Amino acid sequence: MNRKLAILFGVGLIGLGCLSADLRAAETANPKVRQLSQIFGDQSASKKALALVRDKRANVDDRRNALRALVNQRNVGLTETLKFLLDDDALRVDAIRAYGAIEDKQAPRLILARYSKLDFQGKRAVVETLSSRKNYATALLVALKENTVPRKDLPVYLARSLSTLLGESFTSWYGDVRELSKDRAASIRRLKALLTPERLAKADARNGRDMFRSICAGCHSLYGGGGRIGPDLTGFNRANTDYLLLNMIDPSADIQDAYKLVIIDTKDGQFLAGTIAQEDGQRVVMNLARQRQMVLKSDIVSRKVSDLSMMPEGTLTGLPDNLALDLVKYLQTTKQVPLP
């Protein structure tokens, strides 16, 4: 190395050292900087993030952001942390969903053991996560057969995913998934009889907003808040009960290409079902339930596009009558209501 190169090399090392020091100083005050440090492999930042995630006294949003960054990084220290979070009310659902990206052979046993005590959102997270990998799905099928997970808790769109992922072992127990559409007219009649003006007048729109936030807002926005996987519902004809029922019971009847279900199988065993958010020559960014995930095209084993909507057909039919009434009452509001 000549003298000029040696000087430049030395200056570069000093610069990197200063940048690292600056990042360490900044990350303590700014969670965004802390996430950048994790992404670029700063081990001390990862340790701090793991500690933050486990600290129940810390701000929940900071803990959630740190967990998301660690999951994106596929951090090896997450295995024990996710197990710890399964008993943390604030981040339990986040931990359940993280198992979709962080494969753990113990995950099905750990989350199914807690299934009966979970709320609706938690149970939906379990069945969605266990439908994301073949070994997880095999455990879910056993749980379904043993009624640890009741059949009614499995929405139609996940039944379709499982029929693709597990094949005959699933359909021989569940039946022909394609035949489910025959029940849609009966479901619409039953719900129309339930959703009378008298019952809707007594329903709780505030609780309906909470239900929307739990089961709809991951994909849809309303009054400026929510996801962007599906259409913004604010300007839709929500006052018309027939219109709502048709679109909630049969969402695939008239579907735009942007909302068609895309199924991607990856080299590391993930089974991803969602819509395409972005795509270029090297990567695909998918809208999944409650999250986005980037997949390198070089990691894709297979990719299929379905004529089915990402929206589950069983969203409304799978709810208890009182919650269905509350949700529809909220959907028919003309302005935002407070949460309960």
C-alpha positions as CSV (number, residue, x, y, z in Angstrom):
1,M,0.0,0.0,0.0
2,N,1.5,3.4,-1.0
3,R,1.6,6.3,1.4
4,K,-1.4,8.1,-0.1
5,L,-3.6,5.0,0.1
6,A,-2.5,4.4,3.7
7,I,-3.5,7.9,4.7
8,L,-6.8,7.6,3.0
9,F,-7.4,4.2,4.6
10,G,-6.5,5.6,8.0
11,V,-8.9,8.5,7.6
12,G,-11.6,6.1,6.5
13,L,-11.2,4.1,9.7
14,I,-11.3,7.2,11.9
15,G,-14.4,8.3,10.0
16,L,-16.1,5.0,10.6
17,G,-15.2,5.1,14.3
18,C,-16.7,8.6,14.6
19,L,-19.9,7.5,12.8
20,S,-20.2,4.5,15.1
21,A,-19.8,6.6,18.1
22,D,-22.3,9.1,16.8
23,L,-24.8,6.4,16.2
24,R,-24.3,4.9,19.7
25,A,-24.9,8.4,21.2
26,A,-28.0,9.0,19.0
27,E,-29.6,5.7,19.3
28,T,-30.2,6.1,23.1
29,A,-32.4,9.1,22.3
30,N,-34.0,8.0,19.0
31,P,-35.6,4.6,18.4
32,K,-35.4,5.1,14.6
33,V,-31.6,5.4,14.9
34,R,-31.5,2.4,17.1
35,Q,-33.4,0.4,14.4
36,L,-30.8,1.5,11.8
37,S,-28.0,0.4,14.0
38,Q,-29.7,-3.1,14.2
39,I,-30.2,-3.3,10.5
40,F,-26.5,-2.6,9.9
41,G,-25.4,-5.2,12.4
42,D,-24.5,-3.3,15.5
43,Q,-24.4,-6.1,18.1
44,S,-24.7,-3.7,21.0
45,A,-27.8,-2.2,19.5
46,S,-29.3,-5.6,19.0
47,K,-28.7,-6.4,22.7
48,K,-30.3,-3.2,23.7
49,A,-33.3,-3.8,21.5
50,L,-33.8,-7.3,23.0
51,A,-33.6,-5.8,26.5
52,L,-36.1,-3.1,25.5
53,V,-38.6,-5.6,24.0
54,R,-38.6,-7.5,27.3
55,D,-38.9,-4.4,29.5
56,K,-42.6,-4.2,30.5
57,R,-42.0,-0.7,32.0
58,A,-40.9,0.7,28.6
59,N,-43.2,2.5,26.1
60,V,-45.2,-0.1,24.2
61,D,-44.7,1.5,20.8
62,D,-40.9,1.6,21.4
63,R,-41.0,-2.1,22.3
64,R,-43.1,-2.9,19.3
65,N,-40.8,-1.0,16.9
66,A,-37.8,-2.7,18.4
67,L,-39.4,-6.1,18.0
68,R,-40.3,-5.4,14.4
69,A,-36.7,-4.4,13.6
70,L,-35.4,-7.6,15.3
71,V,-37.8,-9.7,13.3
72,N,-36.7,-8.1,10.1
73,Q,-33.1,-8.7,11.0
74,R,-34.0,-12.4,11.9
75,N,-32.1,-11.9,15.1
76,V,-31.0,-15.2,16.7
77,G,-31.7,-13.9,20.2
78,L,-35.4,-13.7,19.5
79,T,-36.3,-17.3,20.2
80,E,-36.4,-17.0,24.0
81,T,-37.7,-13.5,23.8
82,L,-40.8,-14.5,21.8
83,K,-41.5,-17.2,24.3
84,F,-41.3,-14.6,27.1
85,L,-43.6,-12.3,25.1
86,L,-46.4,-14.9,24.8
87,D,-47.3,-14.1,28.4
88,D,-47.0,-10.3,27.9
89,D,-50.5,-8.8,27.3
90,A,-49.1,-5.8,25.4
91,L,-47.0,-7.7,22.8
92,R,-48.5,-11.2,22.8
93,V,-50.2,-10.8,19.4
94,D,-47.0,-9.3,17.9
95,A,-45.0,-12.2,19.2
96,I,-47.4,-14.8,17.8
97,R,-47.2,-13.1,14.4
98,A,-43.4,-12.9,14.6
99,Y,-43.2,-16.7,14.6
100,G,-44.2,-16.5,10.9
101,A,-40.8,-15.0,10.1
102,I,-38.8,-16.6,12.9
103,E,-39.3,-20.3,12.5
104,D,-39.3,-22.3,15.8
105,K,-40.2,-25.9,16.1
106,Q,-41.7,-25.2,19.5
107,A,-43.9,-22.4,18.2
108,P,-47.1,-24.5,17.5
109,R,-47.0,-26.1,20.9
110,L,-46.3,-22.9,22.7
111,I,-49.0,-20.8,21.1
112,L,-51.7,-23.5,20.9
113,A,-51.3,-24.2,24.7
114,R,-52.5,-20.6,25.2
115,Y,-55.2,-20.6,22.5
116,S,-58.3,-21.1,24.6
117,K,-57.5,-18.0,26.7
118,L,-56.9,-15.7,23.8
119,D,-59.3,-13.0,22.6
120,F,-60.6,-12.9,19.0
121,Q,-57.6,-11.0,17.7
122,G,-55.2,-13.3,19.4
123,K,-56.9,-16.5,18.0
124,R,-56.9,-15.1,14.5
125,A,-53.2,-14.3,14.8
126,V,-52.6,-17.9,15.8
127,V,-54.4,-19.5,12.9
128,E,-52.8,-17.0,10.4
129,T,-49.3,-17.7,11.7
130,L,-49.8,-21.5,11.8
131,S,-51.0,-21.4,8.2
132,S,-47.7,-19.8,7.1
133,R,-45.4,-22.8,7.1
134,K,-45.9,-26.5,6.3
135,N,-44.7,-27.8,9.7
136,Y,-46.8,-25.2,11.5
137,A,-49.8,-26.1,9.4
138,T,-49.5,-29.8,10.2
139,A,-49.7,-28.9,13.9
140,L,-52.7,-26.7,13.2
141,L,-54.5,-29.5,11.4
142,V,-54.0,-31.8,14.5
143,A,-55.3,-29.0,16.7
144,L,-58.4,-28.6,14.4
145,K,-59.0,-32.4,14.5
146,E,-58.8,-32.4,18.3
147,N,-60.9,-29.3,18.6
148,T,-58.2,-27.4,20.4
149,V,-58.9,-24.9,17.6
150,P,-62.6,-25.1,16.8
151,R,-63.4,-25.4,13.1
152,K,-65.4,-22.2,13.2
153,D,-62.2,-20.3,14.1
154,L,-60.7,-21.1,10.7
155,P,-61.7,-18.5,8.1
156,V,-62.3,-19.5,4.5
157,Y,-59.3,-17.8,3.0
158,L,-57.0,-19.8,5.4
159,A,-58.8,-23.0,4.6
160,R,-57.9,-22.3,0.9
161,S,-54.3,-21.7,1.9
162,L,-54.2,-24.9,3.9
163,S,-55.7,-26.9,1.1
164,T,-52.8,-25.8,-1.1
165,L,-50.1,-26.2,1.6
166,L,-51.2,-29.6,3.0
167,G,-53.2,-31.1,0.1
168,E,-55.2,-34.3,0.7
169,S,-54.3,-34.5,4.4
170,F,-56.3,-31.3,4.9
171,T,-59.1,-31.6,2.4
172,S,-59.9,-35.2,3.4
173,W,-60.8,-33.8,6.9
174,Y,-62.2,-30.4,5.9
175,G,-63.9,-31.2,2.7
176,D,-63.8,-29.6,-0.7
177,V,-62.9,-25.9,-0.1
178,R,-64.4,-24.9,-3.5
179,E,-67.9,-26.0,-2.3
180,L,-68.0,-23.4,0.5
181,S,-69.4,-20.8,-1.9
182,K,-72.7,-22.7,-2.0
183,D,-73.4,-21.5,1.6
184,R,-73.1,-17.8,0.8
185,A,-76.7,-17.2,0.0
186,A,-77.8,-18.9,3.2
187,S,-75.3,-16.8,5.2
188,I,-76.6,-13.6,3.7
189,R,-80.2,-14.5,4.5
190,R,-79.3,-15.4,8.1
191,L,-77.4,-12.2,8.6
192,K,-80.0,-10.0,7.0
193,A,-82.6,-11.4,9.4
194,L,-80.2,-10.6,12.3
195,L,-79.3,-7.1,11.2
196,T,-82.8,-5.5,11.6
197,P,-83.1,-1.7,12.2
198,E,-84.4,-2.5,15.7
199,R,-81.3,-4.6,16.7
200,L,-78.9,-2.2,15.0
201,A,-80.4,0.7,16.9
202,K,-79.4,-1.0,20.1
203,A,-75.9,-2.1,18.9
204,D,-72.7,-0.4,20.2
205,A,-70.9,1.5,17.5
206,R,-68.0,2.2,19.9
207,N,-67.4,-1.5,20.4
208,G,-67.9,-1.9,16.7
209,R,-65.0,0.4,16.1
210,D,-62.9,-1.7,18.4
211,M,-63.9,-4.8,16.4
212,F,-63.0,-2.9,13.2
213,R,-59.6,-2.0,14.6
214,S,-59.0,-5.7,15.5
215,I,-60.1,-7.5,12.4
216,C,-60.6,-5.0,9.5
217,A,-58.1,-2.1,10.0
218,G,-55.1,-4.3,9.1
219,C,-56.4,-4.1,5.5
220,H,-58.9,-1.3,5.3
221,S,-59.0,2.3,6.3
222,L,-62.0,4.3,7.6
223,Y,-62.1,7.9,8.6
224,G,-58.4,8.3,7.8
225,G,-57.1,5.4,10.0
226,G,-56.2,1.8,9.0
227,G,-54.4,-0.3,6.4
228,R,-54.0,0.1,2.7
229,I,-54.2,-3.5,1.5
230,G,-57.9,-3.1,0.6
231,P,-59.9,-0.1,-0.5
232,D,-60.6,2.9,1.8
233,L,-64.1,2.3,3.0
234,T,-64.9,5.9,3.9
235,G,-66.7,6.7,0.7
236,F,-68.4,3.4,0.2
237,N,-72.2,2.8,0.3
238,R,-71.9,1.6,3.9
239,A,-75.5,2.6,4.9
240,N,-76.9,-0.1,2.6
241,T,-77.0,-3.4,4.6
242,D,-77.5,-5.5,1.5
243,Y,-74.4,-3.9,-0.1
244,L,-72.3,-4.5,3.1
245,L,-73.4,-8.1,3.3
246,L,-72.7,-8.9,-0.3
247,N,-69.2,-7.5,-0.1
248,M,-68.4,-9.1,3.2
249,I,-69.9,-12.5,2.4
250,D,-68.7,-12.7,-1.2
251,P,-65.7,-10.4,-1.6
252,S,-64.4,-12.2,-4.6
253,A,-67.5,-11.6,-6.7
254,D,-66.1,-8.4,-8.3
255,I,-62.4,-8.0,-7.5
256,Q,-59.9,-5.7,-9.0
257,D,-56.5,-7.2,-10.0
258,A,-54.7,-5.2,-7.2
259,Y,-56.6,-7.0,-4.6
260,K,-56.3,-10.6,-5.9
261,L,-54.7,-13.1,-3.6
262,V,-51.0,-13.8,-4.4
263,I,-49.4,-17.0,-2.9
264,I,-45.6,-17.1,-2.7
265,D,-43.6,-20.1,-1.5
266,T,-40.0,-19.3,-0.4
267,K,-36.8,-21.2,-0.2
268,D,-36.8,-21.0,3.7
269,G,-40.2,-22.6,3.9
270,Q,-42.5,-19.6,4.3
271,F,-45.9,-19.7,2.7
272,L,-47.0,-16.1,2.1
273,A,-50.5,-15.2,1.1
274,G,-51.3,-11.5,0.4
275,T,-51.4,-8.8,-2.2
276,I,-48.5,-7.1,-4.0
277,A,-47.6,-3.6,-2.6
278,Q,-44.5,-3.0,-4.7
279,E,-42.4,-4.9,-7.2
280,D,-39.2,-4.4,-9.1
281,G,-36.6,-6.6,-10.9
282,Q,-35.1,-7.9,-7.6
283,R,-37.8,-8.0,-5.0
284,V,-41.5,-8.2,-4.2
285,V,-43.1,-6.3,-1.2
286,M,-46.2,-8.1,-0.1
287,N,-49.1,-6.8,1.9
288,L,-49.9,-9.6,4.4
289,A,-52.5,-9.6,7.2
290,R,-51.3,-6.9,9.7
291,Q,-47.9,-6.4,8.1
292,R,-45.7,-6.0,5.1
293,Q,-42.9,-8.3,4.1
294,M,-40.1,-8.0,1.4
295,V,-39.1,-11.1,-0.5
296,L,-36.1,-11.3,-2.8
297,K,-37.2,-12.8,-6.2
298,S,-34.1,-15.1,-6.0
299,D,-35.7,-16.6,-2.8
300,I,-39.1,-17.4,-4.5
301,V,-39.7,-21.0,-5.3
302,S,-43.2,-20.6,-6.7
303,R,-45.8,-17.8,-7.2
304,K,-49.5,-18.1,-7.9
305,V,-52.2,-15.5,-8.5
306,S,-55.7,-16.4,-7.5
307,D,-59.0,-14.9,-8.6
308,L,-59.9,-14.7,-5.0
309,S,-59.9,-11.6,-2.8
310,M,-57.5,-11.2,0.0
311,M,-60.5,-10.4,2.2
312,P,-61.7,-13.4,4.1
313,E,-65.3,-14.5,3.4
314,G,-65.8,-15.6,7.0
315,T,-65.1,-12.2,8.6
316,L,-68.8,-11.5,9.5
317,T,-70.2,-15.1,9.6
318,G,-67.6,-16.1,12.1
319,L,-68.5,-13.5,14.7
320,P,-71.0,-13.9,17.5
321,D,-74.3,-12.2,16.7
322,N,-73.8,-9.3,19.2
323,L,-70.3,-8.5,17.7
324,A,-71.6,-8.7,14.2
325,L,-74.3,-6.2,15.1
326,D,-71.7,-3.9,16.7
327,L,-69.4,-4.1,13.7
328,V,-72.1,-3.3,11.1
329,K,-73.4,-0.5,13.3
330,Y,-70.0,1.1,13.2
331,L,-69.6,0.5,9.5
332,Q,-72.8,2.4,8.9
333,T,-71.8,5.4,10.9
334,T,-71.4,8.7,9.1
335,K,-68.7,10.1,11.4
336,Q,-66.0,8.7,13.7
337,V,-67.1,7.5,17.1
338,P,-64.9,7.2,20.3
339,L,-63.4,3.9,21.3
340,P,-65.1,2.2,24.3
